[in-house]
Amino acid sequence: MSKFATSLKSGSSLIRTRTVAVVAGVGVSAALGAGVAAAATPGHAVTSAPSTVAESVKVQAAAQAKAAKATAAAQAKAAEAAKAKKSVTAKPVAAQKSTGWVKPLSSYALSASYAQAGGMWASKHSGQDFAVPTGTPVKSISGGTVVKAGPNGGGDGPAYGNAVVIKHNNGKYSQYAHLSKVNVQIGQKVNAGQLIALSGNTGNSSGPHLHFEIRNTPNYGSAINPVAFLKGVGVSF
Protein backbone atom coordinates (compact mmCIF):
# COMPACT_ATOMS: atom_id res chain seq x y z
CA MET A 1 0.00 0.00 0.00
CA SER A 2 1.30 3.48 -0.85
CA LYS A 3 2.01 6.11 1.76
CA PHE A 4 -0.90 8.17 0.39
CA ALA A 5 -3.38 5.34 0.82
CA THR A 6 -2.14 4.64 4.31
CA SER A 7 -2.45 8.29 5.21
CA LEU A 8 -5.96 8.50 3.78
CA LYS A 9 -7.09 5.44 5.75
CA SER A 10 -5.66 6.86 8.94
CA GLY A 11 -7.42 10.20 8.33
CA SER A 12 -10.78 8.50 7.78
CA SER A 13 -10.38 6.57 11.03
CA LEU A 14 -9.53 9.79 12.86
CA ILE A 15 -12.62 11.55 11.43
CA ARG A 16 -14.91 8.68 12.46
CA THR A 17 -13.39 8.68 15.93
CA ARG A 18 -13.97 12.43 16.34
CA THR A 19 -17.53 12.14 15.04
CA VAL A 20 -18.36 9.45 17.59
CA ALA A 21 -16.76 11.53 20.29
CA VAL A 22 -18.79 14.60 19.34
CA VAL A 23 -22.05 12.63 19.23
CA ALA A 24 -21.30 11.06 22.56
CA GLY A 25 -20.53 14.48 23.98
CA VAL A 26 -23.86 15.84 22.78
CA GLY A 27 -25.67 12.95 24.47
CA VAL A 28 -23.86 13.55 27.73
CA SER A 29 -24.60 17.29 27.58
CA ALA A 30 -28.27 16.68 26.88
CA ALA A 31 -28.53 14.23 29.74
CA LEU A 32 -26.73 16.57 32.14
CA GLY A 33 -28.83 19.54 31.00
CA ALA A 34 -32.04 17.64 31.61
CA GLY A 35 -30.85 16.57 35.02
CA VAL A 36 -29.96 20.12 36.01
CA ALA A 37 -33.34 21.40 34.77
CA ALA A 38 -35.16 18.77 36.83
CA ALA A 39 -33.12 19.58 39.92
CA ALA A 40 -33.99 23.28 39.49
CA THR A 41 -37.74 22.55 39.75
CA PRO A 42 -38.92 23.95 43.19
CA GLY A 43 -40.08 21.28 45.62
CA HIS A 44 -38.80 18.42 43.42
CA ALA A 45 -36.00 16.27 44.83
CA VAL A 46 -34.05 14.55 42.14
CA THR A 47 -32.46 11.27 43.21
CA SER A 48 -30.92 10.56 39.81
CA ALA A 49 -30.56 12.52 36.60
CA PRO A 50 -32.96 11.53 33.82
CA SER A 51 -31.18 9.66 31.05
CA THR A 52 -32.99 11.38 28.15
CA VAL A 53 -34.51 14.73 27.26
CA ALA A 54 -37.98 13.12 26.99
CA GLU A 55 -37.72 11.78 30.52
CA SER A 56 -36.68 15.21 31.81
CA VAL A 57 -39.73 16.81 30.17
CA LYS A 58 -41.92 14.14 31.74
CA VAL A 59 -40.54 14.91 35.22
CA GLN A 60 -41.12 18.65 34.79
CA ALA A 61 -44.68 18.09 33.53
CA ALA A 62 -45.44 15.93 36.57
CA ALA A 63 -44.08 18.61 38.93
CA GLN A 64 -46.14 21.33 37.25
CA ALA A 65 -49.29 19.21 37.40
CA LYS A 66 -48.69 18.58 41.12
CA ALA A 67 -48.21 22.30 41.77
CA ALA A 68 -51.38 23.19 39.83
CA LYS A 69 -53.34 20.59 41.79
CA ALA A 70 -52.10 22.00 45.11
CA THR A 71 -53.03 25.55 44.05
CA ALA A 72 -56.55 24.47 43.03
CA ALA A 73 -57.01 22.66 46.37
CA ALA A 74 -55.92 25.76 48.31
CA GLN A 75 -58.31 27.98 46.37
CA ALA A 76 -61.19 25.56 46.94
CA LYS A 77 -60.42 25.44 50.67
CA ALA A 78 -60.36 29.25 50.89
CA ALA A 79 -63.68 29.51 49.05
CA GLU A 80 -65.25 26.94 51.38
CA ALA A 81 -63.99 28.81 54.45
CA ALA A 82 -65.43 32.09 53.16
CA LYS A 83 -68.77 30.40 52.50
CA ALA A 84 -68.84 28.89 55.98
CA LYS A 85 -68.04 32.25 57.58
CA LYS A 86 -70.86 33.90 55.68
CA SER A 87 -73.36 31.23 56.70
CA VAL A 88 -72.64 31.62 60.43
CA THR A 89 -72.67 35.40 60.47
CA ALA A 90 -75.28 36.39 63.02
CA LYS A 91 -78.25 38.16 61.56
CA PRO A 92 -79.51 41.24 63.37
CA VAL A 93 -82.23 40.29 65.79
CA ALA A 94 -85.39 42.28 65.25
CA ALA A 95 -86.38 44.36 68.26
CA GLN A 96 -89.25 42.86 70.19
CA LYS A 97 -92.39 44.87 69.72
CA SER A 98 -94.12 46.10 72.83
CA THR A 99 -97.65 44.83 73.36
CA GLY A 100 -98.65 48.29 74.61
CA TRP A 101 -99.90 46.78 77.91
CA VAL A 102 -98.21 46.60 81.32
CA LYS A 103 -99.01 45.61 84.91
CA PRO A 104 -100.56 48.31 87.12
CA LEU A 105 -97.83 47.74 89.74
CA SER A 106 -94.17 46.80 89.62
CA SER A 107 -94.23 44.68 92.79
CA TYR A 108 -97.17 43.26 94.69
CA ALA A 109 -98.82 40.24 96.29
CA LEU A 110 -102.08 38.98 94.81
CA SER A 111 -104.93 38.90 97.31
CA ALA A 112 -108.69 38.76 96.58
CA SER A 113 -109.34 37.55 93.05
CA TYR A 114 -112.05 38.21 90.48
CA ALA A 115 -115.51 36.67 91.21
CA GLN A 116 -114.43 35.64 94.71
CA ALA A 117 -117.32 35.45 97.18
CA GLY A 118 -117.20 37.16 100.59
CA GLY A 119 -118.86 39.50 103.03
CA MET A 120 -116.84 42.48 101.83
CA TRP A 121 -118.89 42.77 98.62
CA ALA A 122 -122.57 43.04 97.86
CA SER A 123 -122.09 40.20 95.34
CA LYS A 124 -118.91 38.56 94.07
CA HIS A 125 -115.67 40.49 93.89
CA SER A 126 -115.55 42.62 90.72
CA GLY A 127 -111.79 42.84 90.26
CA GLN A 128 -108.33 41.71 91.30
CA ASP A 129 -106.75 43.02 94.51
CA PHE A 130 -103.00 43.65 94.87
CA ALA A 131 -101.69 43.87 98.44
CA VAL A 132 -99.17 46.75 98.53
CA PRO A 133 -98.16 49.41 101.07
CA THR A 134 -99.87 52.78 100.97
CA GLY A 135 -98.07 55.14 98.57
CA THR A 136 -97.03 52.48 96.05
CA PRO A 137 -96.93 53.96 92.50
CA VAL A 138 -99.89 52.88 90.33
CA LYS A 139 -99.45 52.85 86.53
CA SER A 140 -101.86 52.98 83.62
CA ILE A 141 -101.89 49.54 81.98
CA SER A 142 -102.07 51.07 78.49
CA GLY A 143 -102.51 54.31 76.61
CA GLY A 144 -105.88 56.01 76.82
CA THR A 145 -107.96 58.87 78.23
CA VAL A 146 -108.97 59.43 81.85
CA VAL A 147 -112.79 59.40 82.10
CA LYS A 148 -113.18 59.29 85.90
CA ALA A 149 -110.89 60.56 88.66
CA GLY A 150 -111.37 61.56 92.28
CA PRO A 151 -113.18 60.63 95.50
CA ASN A 152 -116.42 58.67 95.78
CA GLY A 153 -114.98 56.09 93.40
CA GLY A 154 -114.76 58.77 90.72
CA GLY A 155 -118.55 58.57 90.62
CA ASP A 156 -118.98 54.81 91.19
CA GLY A 157 -119.72 55.17 94.93
CA PRO A 158 -117.93 55.61 98.26
CA ALA A 159 -116.99 51.92 98.55
CA TYR A 160 -114.18 52.45 96.05
CA GLY A 161 -112.70 55.47 97.88
CA ASN A 162 -110.44 57.52 95.59
CA ALA A 163 -110.47 56.01 92.11
CA VAL A 164 -109.46 56.45 88.47
CA VAL A 165 -111.08 55.02 85.33
CA ILE A 166 -109.28 55.10 81.95
CA LYS A 167 -110.72 54.37 78.51
CA HIS A 168 -108.24 52.50 76.30
CA ASN A 169 -107.84 52.45 72.54
CA ASN A 170 -109.39 48.98 72.21
CA GLY A 171 -112.65 50.17 73.81
CA LYS A 172 -112.02 48.59 77.23
CA TYR A 173 -111.79 50.48 80.52
CA SER A 174 -109.44 50.01 83.48
CA GLN A 175 -110.33 51.02 87.03
CA TYR A 176 -107.96 51.66 89.97
CA ALA A 177 -109.49 52.09 93.45
CA HIS A 178 -108.79 52.68 97.20
CA LEU A 179 -106.08 55.19 96.19
CA SER A 180 -104.33 57.51 98.63
CA LYS A 181 -103.63 60.07 95.91
CA VAL A 182 -104.89 60.73 92.37
CA ASN A 183 -102.30 62.18 89.97
CA VAL A 184 -104.47 62.64 86.86
CA GLN A 185 -107.64 64.46 85.90
CA ILE A 186 -110.61 63.78 83.62
CA GLY A 187 -109.81 64.26 79.94
CA GLN A 188 -106.07 63.73 80.38
CA LYS A 189 -104.23 61.50 77.89
CA VAL A 190 -101.96 58.86 79.44
CA ASN A 191 -99.45 56.32 78.15
CA ALA A 192 -98.77 52.71 79.08
CA GLY A 193 -96.78 52.63 82.32
CA GLN A 194 -97.46 56.27 83.21
CA LEU A 195 -97.87 57.12 86.90
CA ILE A 196 -101.53 57.91 87.55
CA ALA A 197 -101.93 57.49 91.33
CA LEU A 198 -100.61 56.15 94.63
CA SER A 199 -102.14 53.12 96.30
CA GLY A 200 -103.96 53.51 99.59
CA ASN A 201 -106.66 52.31 101.99
CA THR A 202 -109.61 54.58 101.23
CA GLY A 203 -113.28 53.53 100.91
CA ASN A 204 -114.49 50.07 101.85
CA SER A 205 -111.05 48.56 102.45
CA SER A 206 -109.74 46.18 105.11
CA GLY A 207 -106.09 47.20 104.53
CA PRO A 208 -103.75 48.93 102.08
CA HIS A 209 -104.17 47.52 98.58
CA LEU A 210 -105.04 48.35 94.97
CA HIS A 211 -108.42 47.23 93.64
CA PHE A 212 -108.10 46.78 89.87
CA GLU A 213 -110.85 46.17 87.29
CA ILE A 214 -111.25 45.77 83.53
CA ARG A 215 -114.67 46.92 82.33
CA ASN A 216 -116.70 46.89 79.13
CA THR A 217 -118.09 50.33 80.07
CA PRO A 218 -116.83 53.08 82.39
CA ASN A 219 -119.37 52.13 85.04
CA TYR A 220 -119.68 49.63 87.86
CA GLY A 221 -121.38 46.34 86.91
CA SER A 222 -119.57 45.79 83.56
CA ALA A 223 -116.37 44.20 84.91
CA ILE A 224 -114.65 41.17 83.35
CA ASN A 225 -111.80 39.01 84.66
CA PRO A 226 -108.81 41.43 84.67
CA VAL A 227 -106.09 38.80 84.99
CA ALA A 228 -107.45 36.79 82.06
CA PHE A 229 -107.75 39.96 79.99
CA LEU A 230 -104.17 41.06 80.60
CA LYS A 231 -102.87 37.59 79.85
CA GLY A 232 -104.74 37.83 76.56
CA VAL A 233 -102.80 40.97 75.61
CA GLY A 234 -99.43 39.54 76.64
CA VAL A 235 -99.17 40.51 80.32
CA SER A 236 -98.75 37.72 82.87
CA PHE A 237 -98.70 37.74 86.66
Backbone torsions as a table, in degrees:
resi	resn	phi	psi	omega
1	MET	NA	141.3	-178.4
2	SER	-76.3	162.3	176.7
3	LYS	-60.8	-33.6	-179.5
4	PHE	-67.7	-42.2	179.5
5	ALA	-65.7	-41.7	179.6
6	THR	-62.7	-42.3	179.7
7	SER	-63.9	-41.2	-179.6
8	LEU	-64.4	-40.2	179.9
9	LYS	-65.7	-41.7	179.0
10	SER	-64.6	-39.8	179.3
11	GLY	-63.9	-41.1	179.4
12	SER	-63.2	-41.1	180.0
13	SER	-63.6	-41.0	-179.6
14	LEU	-63.8	-40.3	179.1
15	ILE	-63.3	-45.1	-179.9
16	ARG	-63.0	-39.7	179.9
17	THR	-62.3	-44.1	-179.9
18	ARG	-66.7	-36.8	179.9
19	THR	-63.5	-44.6	178.6
20	VAL	-62.3	-40.6	-179.9
21	ALA	-63.1	-44.1	179.7
22	VAL	-62.8	-45.4	179.4
23	VAL	-61.3	-44.6	178.4
24	ALA	-61.1	-40.7	179.5
25	GLY	-62.4	-41.0	177.4
26	VAL	-60.2	-43.7	-179.8
27	GLY	-62.0	-42.3	179.7
28	VAL	-65.0	-43.3	179.7
29	SER	-62.7	-42.7	180.0
30	ALA	-63.2	-43.5	-179.8
31	ALA	-64.1	-44.3	179.8
32	LEU	-65.5	-39.2	179.5
33	GLY	-63.3	-41.7	179.5
34	ALA	-65.2	-40.4	179.6
35	GLY	-63.7	-42.6	179.0
36	VAL	-63.9	-42.0	179.7
37	ALA	-62.2	-41.8	180.0
38	ALA	-65.8	-40.7	-179.0
39	ALA	-67.1	-24.8	-179.2
40	ALA	-80.3	-9.2	-179.1
41	THR	-71.2	121.3	-176.9
42	PRO	-57.9	137.6	174.3
43	GLY	76.5	3.9	-177.3
44	HIS	-114.0	115.2	179.0
45	ALA	-91.4	122.4	-179.0
46	VAL	-98.0	120.5	-179.9
47	THR	-90.7	-25.1	177.3
48	SER	-154.2	145.8	-178.2
49	ALA	-72.8	134.3	177.3
50	PRO	-58.1	146.7	-176.2
51	SER	-84.9	-17.8	-178.8
52	THR	-137.2	162.4	176.6
53	VAL	-62.8	-40.1	-179.7
54	ALA	-60.6	-40.5	180.0
55	GLU	-68.7	-35.9	177.5
56	SER	-63.0	-43.9	178.2
57	VAL	-61.7	-39.3	-179.7
58	LYS	-63.3	-41.4	179.1
59	VAL	-63.6	-45.4	-179.7
60	GLN	-64.3	-39.5	179.1
61	ALA	-62.7	-40.7	179.5
62	ALA	-64.5	-41.1	179.2
63	ALA	-64.6	-42.5	179.3
64	GLN	-65.7	-39.9	178.8
65	ALA	-63.6	-40.1	179.5
66	LYS	-65.1	-41.9	179.1
67	ALA	-65.1	-41.0	179.4
68	ALA	-64.6	-38.4	179.4
69	LYS	-65.9	-41.5	178.9
70	ALA	-64.3	-40.5	178.9
71	THR	-64.2	-43.6	179.2
72	ALA	-62.9	-39.8	179.6
73	ALA	-65.0	-40.6	179.1
74	ALA	-65.0	-41.4	179.0
75	GLN	-65.4	-40.3	178.8
76	ALA	-65.3	-39.3	178.8
77	LYS	-65.1	-41.8	179.1
78	ALA	-64.2	-41.0	179.3
79	ALA	-65.3	-39.1	179.7
80	GLU	-66.7	-39.6	178.7
81	ALA	-64.4	-41.3	178.9
82	ALA	-64.3	-39.4	179.0
83	LYS	-65.4	-41.9	179.9
84	ALA	-64.9	-40.3	179.1
85	LYS	-63.1	-40.6	179.9
86	LYS	-66.3	-36.8	-176.7
87	SER	-71.6	-26.2	-178.0
88	VAL	-98.6	0.1	177.9
89	THR	-62.4	125.7	-176.4
90	ALA	-66.6	131.5	176.6
91	LYS	-83.5	145.1	178.3
92	PRO	-58.4	133.6	179.8
93	VAL	-85.4	126.6	-179.4
94	ALA	-64.2	137.2	178.9
95	ALA	-63.8	137.3	-180.0
96	GLN	-69.6	129.3	-179.8
97	LYS	-77.2	137.2	177.6
98	SER	-72.9	144.4	178.4
99	THR	-76.5	-17.2	-177.7
100	GLY	84.8	7.3	-179.5
101	TRP	-130.7	141.4	-179.9
102	VAL	-137.6	171.8	175.3
103	LYS	-75.7	152.6	179.4
104	PRO	-74.4	-15.8	-179.1
105	LEU	-138.1	150.6	178.7
106	SER	-82.4	-36.6	177.6
107	SER	-138.7	146.3	-172.3
108	TYR	-172.7	175.6	169.0
109	ALA	-132.9	126.3	179.9
110	LEU	-68.4	137.1	177.2
111	SER	-122.5	-117.4	-177.7
112	ALA	-62.2	134.9	-177.0
113	SER	-103.6	171.4	-179.3
114	TYR	-63.3	137.8	177.5
115	ALA	68.3	13.0	177.4
116	GLN	-73.7	138.9	179.7
117	ALA	-87.6	153.7	178.5
118	GLY	169.6	165.6	-177.2
119	GLY	-76.5	-7.8	-179.5
120	MET	-76.6	-16.6	-174.0
121	TRP	-126.1	149.2	180.0
122	ALA	-62.0	-35.6	174.5
123	SER	-132.0	-142.0	178.3
124	LYS	-78.9	157.3	-177.0
125	HIS	-61.0	133.4	-172.8
126	SER	-94.7	1.6	-179.2
127	GLY	-154.3	-161.5	176.7
128	GLN	-116.6	129.3	178.4
129	ASP	-96.7	141.6	176.4
130	PHE	-119.8	116.0	178.9
131	ALA	-77.3	114.3	179.5
132	VAL	-145.6	156.1	177.9
133	PRO	-66.6	153.7	175.4
134	THR	-59.8	136.1	179.7
135	GLY	95.2	4.3	177.8
136	THR	-71.7	132.2	180.0
137	PRO	-60.3	133.8	177.9
138	VAL	-112.3	132.3	-174.7
139	LYS	-114.7	148.7	172.5
140	SER	-68.7	134.5	-176.5
141	ILE	-75.5	-15.7	178.5
142	SER	-164.6	173.1	177.8
143	GLY	-69.7	150.9	179.6
144	GLY	171.3	-161.5	-177.2
145	THR	-127.6	132.8	178.8
146	VAL	-70.5	125.4	179.8
147	VAL	-113.0	-17.7	175.3
148	LYS	-143.2	141.1	179.0
149	ALA	-164.1	128.8	175.4
150	GLY	134.1	-168.5	-179.4
151	PRO	-71.7	177.7	179.5
152	ASN	58.7	33.5	179.3
153	GLY	66.7	21.7	-177.1
154	GLY	65.6	17.0	-179.9
155	GLY	116.2	-6.0	-179.4
156	ASP	-91.5	-2.6	177.9
157	GLY	119.1	157.0	-174.6
158	PRO	-65.8	-21.1	-178.2
159	ALA	-60.2	-29.2	-178.5
160	TYR	-84.2	-10.8	-176.2
161	GLY	63.1	-143.7	176.0
162	ASN	-74.0	132.9	-175.3
163	ALA	-146.3	162.8	177.3
164	VAL	-136.2	138.2	174.1
165	VAL	-125.9	131.9	-177.9
166	ILE	-123.1	132.9	174.1
167	LYS	-91.8	128.1	-177.4
168	HIS	-100.3	167.3	-174.1
169	ASN	-65.7	-19.4	179.2
170	ASN	-90.1	4.3	178.5
171	GLY	93.2	-7.0	177.5
172	LYS	-88.1	163.9	-179.4
173	TYR	-124.1	142.9	173.5
174	SER	-115.9	141.3	-179.1
175	GLN	-124.3	139.7	-177.8
176	TYR	-129.5	120.8	-171.6
177	ALA	-130.2	170.1	-177.7
178	HIS	66.8	29.6	-174.9
179	LEU	-74.5	149.5	174.5
180	SER	-89.4	-25.3	179.4
181	LYS	-150.8	139.3	176.4
182	VAL	-106.7	127.0	-175.6
183	ASN	-106.4	5.6	-179.6
184	VAL	-130.6	170.0	178.9
185	GLN	-133.9	161.3	-177.8
186	ILE	-58.6	135.8	-179.4
187	GLY	91.7	-9.8	-177.7
188	GLN	-76.5	138.2	175.8
189	LYS	-86.0	137.1	179.5
190	VAL	-130.4	159.9	178.8
191	ASN	-111.6	163.8	176.3
192	ALA	-59.6	130.0	178.8
193	GLY	84.3	-0.1	-179.0
194	GLN	-73.9	139.3	176.3
195	LEU	-65.6	125.9	-179.8
196	ILE	-121.6	-18.6	-176.6
197	ALA	-169.4	176.9	172.8
198	LEU	-121.1	138.8	-178.4
199	SER	-66.9	160.4	-178.1
200	GLY	-159.0	-151.4	-176.4
201	ASN	-144.4	36.0	-177.5
202	THR	-88.7	160.1	179.2
203	GLY	76.1	-152.8	-178.1
204	ASN	-82.7	82.6	-174.2
205	SER	-134.8	137.1	179.9
206	SER	-92.6	-1.4	180.0
207	GLY	171.9	165.4	-177.4
208	PRO	-58.7	126.1	176.8
209	HIS	-170.3	168.8	172.8
210	LEU	-108.4	126.8	171.6
211	HIS	-95.4	125.4	-173.5
212	PHE	-126.6	131.7	179.2
213	GLU	-129.8	154.1	165.3
214	ILE	-117.4	128.0	-175.2
215	ARG	-123.2	156.4	173.2
216	ASN	-85.2	-20.5	176.4
217	THR	-135.0	172.0	179.9
218	PRO	-73.5	-7.6	-169.8
219	ASN	-105.8	157.8	176.3
220	TYR	-57.3	143.4	178.1
221	GLY	101.2	-5.6	-178.7
222	SER	-114.9	19.2	-174.6
223	ALA	-72.5	149.0	173.2
224	ILE	-124.2	172.2	-178.7
225	ASN	-63.4	112.4	-175.1
226	PRO	-71.8	-35.5	179.8
227	VAL	-66.8	-44.6	178.7
228	ALA	-63.0	-39.1	179.8
229	PHE	-63.1	-48.7	-177.8
230	LEU	-65.5	-35.3	175.3
231	LYS	-62.7	-34.5	179.3
232	GLY	-68.1	-22.0	178.1
233	VAL	-106.3	15.2	172.7
234	GLY	96.7	11.3	179.8
235	VAL	-111.4	122.5	-179.8
236	SER	-114.0	160.0	-178.5
237	PHE	-116.2	NA	NA
